[in-house]
Structure formats: structure tokens, C-alpha cells
Amino acid sequence: MYTQLTQEERYQIQALMKAGHNQTEIAEILGCHKSTDSRELRRNRDFRGYLPKQAHPLPVERRQSKSQPLPTGSGSRICYARTGVPSKSACS
């Protein structure tokens, strides 16, 4: 089962990095796949390094924005985006 990293796990990543652990070791310690750790660092690192306090709100916002329902009456706009044809009948 897929679960997102918790804020505590993000702080653990930062501490383990400072202690000199590599990404594979960090993943083993956290009990997640090494690609999870790699993706987390790639997405949430800036010129100052990995900052878990700033990193945690980002995936929370992404998750909330993905769960927003589509506005009603948007069928023709979605159809146009998929087909490039400005007609409802093109998607039927």
C-alpha cells in the first residue's frame, strides 16, 4: 500500500543526511523504497538543501488539489482539451 511520507519522516531524512547516510541507507531505515527517498529529495531541495519544514506542505497541497471535483458544465471543455475539436459530439 502506498503512503506519503509524514512530517516526522521528512525530519528523519534531514537528520540522516546530515549524519552522512546515503539515499539507500535512509530508505532502509525509514522502511520505504529508495525511489521514494530520491523523489522526495529531488522535489523538495533548493539551494539551501533539503528543508523538511518547507517540504511537508507541498505534497499536502498537491494531494488536496488533485481531489477537487471538476466544475459542472465542463464536459465540452474537457472534450476540446482531449480532441482539439470544439464540439460535444466529438467526444461521444
Salt bridges, closest charged atoms under 4 A:
GLU25 OE1 - HIS21 ND1 3.36
GLU40 OE2 - ARG10 NE 2.78
ASP46 OD2 - ARG48 NH2 2.85
